[in-house]
Amino acid sequence: MLVDQISEGVGGAERLAADLSERLIVGPETARGQLTRLLGGAERSIQIVDAKVTDPEVVDLLRRRKADGIQVDVIARKKVAGLRSHGKLLLIDGRLAVIGSMALSALSLEFRRELALVIDDPRCIEQLNALYHTIAEEPGPNIAGREPGR
């Protein structure tokens, strides 16, 4: 059963990756590859809510995407709406979202069992875009436009 494979690592990374939907990102097995493809495929914008954007490869990719003319915004606050935030949000071109526990850090991408969902439903995306803009408007440090990895 897929749940057993995810929780116990049964069958190895290759089997797990073969059994998964592209809409489910499971770290560490598929995390780096899937997220790199999604970030690399952005055509206009990348918006991130994640206090741990520290993975050197991801930071380098975000810097290159920004140099290519893609708008890259990172909200790196540890608190959202006054509460400690664990969930992460990634919006690509306002048409695709990734939500879950997976941070853009080496620990999450390479060593921890983390999950994220890829969403493309227009109604969900509209709500997640509104949430991102609400968070971006909150006063506080580390707001949108922050240089990734710093």
C-alpha positions, 0 to 999 in steps of 0.5 A: 500500500502506498501509505506504507511505502511512504511511511516506511520507505518500503521498496526503495526510492525508485519504486516509490517514485514510480508509484506516485502521482506527479501531484504528490511530492515525497521527500526525500525521494522525489522532492528535489527533482520535482521542485527543481522542475517546477521552479525551472518551469516558471514563466513569470513569477515564483512566490514563496512562503517559507522561513527556511529557503536555505538549500544552496541549489534552490537558492542558486536556481532562484537567483538564476530565475530572477536574473532571467526576468522571473519575479521571485518573491520570498516571505521568510517570516517564522510567524504568519498572522501572529502564529508560528508557521509550519506550512509552506506555500509556493506559487508559480505563475499564479496558476500552480501551487505547492503546499505542505510541510516541505521546506526549501532547505537541504534537510527537508529535500534530502533527509526528512520525510516531508510531503507536499501537494501540487495544485492546479485547480483554478478555485484553489489557486485563486484562494491561495493567491489571495492568502499569499497577498494577505500574508505579504501585506502583513507588517514585519521583517522578511517580507516579499522580495527578500534575497533567497538564502539570506 
